[in-house]
Amino acid sequence: MDKNLSQLFINGDYYKGTEGAKRVLVNPYTEAPEWETTLGSAEDIDLAVKGAQNAFVDGWRDMTPGKRTEILFKLARLIREQLEELARIESTNIGKPISDARDEIALGARIFEYYAGAITLFYGETIPVSKGGLDITLRQPLGVVGAIVPWNFPFPITCWKVAPALAAGNCVVLKPALLSPFTALKLGELAAAAGLPPGVLQVVTGGGSETGSALVNHPLTRKISFTGSTQVGRQIMRQAADGIKRISLELGGKSPNIVFADCNLEEAASSSPMAVYGNAGQDCCARSRVFVEEKVADQFMEIFLEKTKSLNMGAPGAPSTQIGPLISRERRDEVLSYIQSESADHLLLGGKSADRKGFFVEPTVIFQPDLNARVWKEEIFGPVVCIRTFKDEDLMLKEVNDSPYGLSASIWTNDIKRAFRVSRKVESGVVSVNSHSSVHVEAPFGGFKQSGIGRDLGLHALEGYTELKNIYFGL
């Protein structure tokens, strides 16, 4: 790992930090301590935010759309040129299968390309008013945006916060997760190489309690964009309230996967395992609650179990690996505690750590858990799926919506009327019919209820990074 990546990235260059405190990070596959990351202090955040504010006032907010477009396209090109290096860093750092890491780096480049092209497509309007004259609206940047990203999909989530914020004319202070800082730092380096002025993108690593809180509480940050747990989201809402800061929150999930008897059962059952076990289940969109119509439950379970048993769990760097280790020993132990809290009578598959080095948990299937069981109600964030059967659509929908979360959902049916009816009734920000796809660069992404506030991606994201100003000309 490049030693520069153990530092911060402030005002266009690597910086050791005011205090120089470090934390050792453990490789989740080898279980060995291998890297260091800097624990940014409140002073480092102050330096980064003030540098970002200066860059905003000194030119970034007023830079022509064409020039911003040029820089963001160049950054996307540099990401593509460095794709293999970035993927290797990500895969090694957090145990992500290398094939997934490559896809996610490519997604990050595509996000920057999308917002580079969207800069001139997002604009104000003219409004006829009763007094005559001319009334117009402008979309203007907020100023300094604090972006706080998680460790499960570090690079693409970083990109879908940073790219629209920069496209709209803001400057960004980025705080990556403590356990996955390296590709964020590399992005800062590539952004500078692409021509982004110093201070426009700052990267400060560290923990949430000090570094993250300092970013949220800083008087110059105008918005906080956060992806992470619902518990931390609540804390950020409280902290942001003092400064009346704008916030967008993409939080936890307990996403349903609804399978009706009239669907393409082979496709539904074959695709459903990776809809929950992908990224070792560390995904807020994971379809971890499966509802199967009773008349096809036996067939579904046969295919689902067969596909699950065939999944390849192994070394993150191996091209054939589909499931890698969990991010940490603590995460593995937490997942196992959920499984052990459930009656063994309901455990059909898995349920224990793998017999190998690394923070692995076997893909686990729990069948017909009680509706009040922890495994059914709480977000596990590991490779665990709970499956229940249903007969009655209305009763099933009541159980689907009996959750504090509402992020993603899948519905499998060949009846278009049912598809539309159920899609409208499911309390979820993102619904996929005959698919498990939740994220599309061009479309809004976010949740209902305790899964969050605001939307990432698509042109809708640009709304959240701008102020709407009305100007009236008396003519």
Secondary structure by P-SEA (a helix, b strand, c coil): cccccccccccccccccccbbbbbbbcccccccccccccccaaaaaaaaaaaaaaaaaccccccaaaaaaaaaaaaaaaaaaaaaaaaaaaaaccccaaaaaaaaaaaaaaaaaaaaacccccccccccccccbbbbbbccccbbbbbbbccccaaaaaaaaaaaaaabbbbbccccccccaaaaaaaaaaaaaccccccbbbbbcccccaaaaaaacccccbbbbbccaaaaaaaaaaaccccbbbbbbbbbbbbbbbccccaaaaaaaacccccccccccccccccbbbccccaaaaaaaaaaaaaaaccccccccccccccccccaaaaaaaaaaaaacccccccccccccccccccccbbbbcccccccccccccccccbbbbbbbccaaaaaaaaaccccccccccccccaaaaaaaaaacccccccccccccccccccccccccccccccccaaaaaaabbbbbbbbcc
